[in-house]
Amino acid sequence: PNVGDRDRLAKRFDEILDRVWFTNNGPMVQEFEQSLALRFAVRHVVAVCNATLGLEIATRAAGVEGEVIVPSFTFVATAHAIQWQGLTPVFADVDPSTHLIDVDSVESLITPRTTAILGVHAWGVGCETEALQRLAGRRGLTVMYDAAHAIGCTHRGRPFGSNGLAEVFSFHATKYVNSFEGGAIATNDDELAERIRHMVNFGFEGTDQVTSVGTNAKMSEISAAMGLTSLESEMSFARQNRLIWDAYDEHFSRIPGLSLYRFPVEETNSHQYVVVEVAEDCALTRDQIVAVLQAENCMARRYFFPGVHRMEPYASLAPMSARWLPATEALTHRVLTLPTGTAMSPDLVARVASVVASALENPAEVGSCVE
Ligand SMILES: *Cc1c(COP(=O)(O)O)cnc(C)c1O
């Protein structure tokens, strides 16, 4: 995880303790929401305790019902946020080159029960927002985005935050900007923002008036303190991630069978995700490469493995969905992510690359010890 400026963080903790205001829309949360709204150039930002609840609340506040089309190539929370409400996530395929939800696949899955599309800006790269909006307009659907990866990134030259009806960000410890646990819902819709604010706080309007069912998704002051500190340190996170990404690029471009996922050159990306694709004809499989790296204490991950449609309850509820997800099926067997951030250095990247290169030079030997 990115730590940021410890002295600034400690000072903020002192302020919280001195003020004895720990939660319930305190000054740190308000400042965090305002900083985010400015950055995103969006009218409303509501901080929440995590992005999963943020997704549940945003879709619920928008009146989403029935079926919601989501990619399967995502973190499981995207689908769980829908299923948890008793709605049905329907899995769309992704574009094999961008890893983003495929608009034709979405269109083919629309039924009379479909009310919304929940796109995911995987790796901080924007979905085809215009095409999705046009499709949704024609079919009377709501479009929202899981923007958990997207802070510090741009889409069509602008920060994320105002695509679709709402976008939901995550500040989980592993994300680029973190608040230990946390998230935020961004929207330009005044009424939706109002409903979201009530839902986040038990349905309270004012101090003792409850006007609708709500939950508790409030962000605490201590989380907002970390979030603010993280935002202030962002330039150093960006520099570090770029340094590490460039080092991976330099070393991995020389290894046959492996390629780094490349971000659109015209956009800004946080480089928080170092995404590698293993070619079908590579000397080792993706799983073997990950096993080798993990055996060397390198936290490489299969991602997004095995694809949400192969996780429960989805695998049992819709056992046929793999049939219309060919790109997702391929990617979930070819993609891995590598460690980045302050824990990494260019020297360590060189060592990671040399482990992979020597494993690929001895495939038979590796194959005899890892599956
Ligand atoms: C991290 C993540 C989430 C969940 O965020 P939390 O804040 O941990 O609830 C949702 N979707 C994607 C794509 C993520 O990467």
The ligand as an SDF file (V2000), in Angstrom:
LIG
                    3D

 15 15  0  0  0  0  0  0  0  0999 V2000
  -11.3560   -2.9080   -5.2680 C   0  0  0  0  0  0  0  0  0  0  0  0
  -12.4830   -3.0550   -6.2100 C   0  0  0  0  0  0  0  0  0  0  0  0
  -13.8130   -3.0190   -5.7760 C   0  0  0  0  0  0  0  0  0  0  0  0
  -14.2070   -3.0260   -4.3320 C   0  0  0  0  0  0  0  0  0  0  0  0
  -13.7760   -1.9240   -3.6360 O   0  0  0  0  0  0  0  0  0  0  0  0
  -13.8570   -1.9370   -2.0280 P   0  0  0  0  0  0  0  0  0  0  0  0
  -13.5840   -0.5090   -1.6780 O   0  0  0  0  0  0  0  0  0  0  0  0
  -12.7710   -2.8650   -1.5590 O   0  0  0  0  0  0  0  0  0  0  0  0
  -15.2050   -2.3790   -1.6270 O   0  0  0  0  0  0  0  0  0  0  0  0
  -14.8210   -3.0570   -6.7230 C   0  0  0  0  0  0  0  0  0  0  0  0
  -14.5380   -3.1640   -8.0320 N   0  0  0  0  0  0  0  0  0  0  0  0
  -13.2670   -3.2270   -8.4930 C   0  0  0  0  0  0  0  0  0  0  0  0
  -13.0330   -3.3100   -9.9580 C   0  0  0  0  0  0  0  0  0  0  0  0
  -12.2020   -3.1990   -7.5900 C   0  0  0  0  0  0  0  0  0  0  0  0
  -10.9510   -3.3060   -8.0470 O   0  0  0  0  0  0  0  0  0  0  0  0
  1  2  1  0
  2  3  1  0
  2 14  2  0
  3  4  1  0
  3 10  2  0
  4  5  1  0
  5  6  1  0
  6  7  2  0
  6  8  1  0
  6  9  1  0
 10 11  1  0
 11 12  2  0
 12 13  1  0
 12 14  1  0
 14 15  1  0
M  END
$$$$
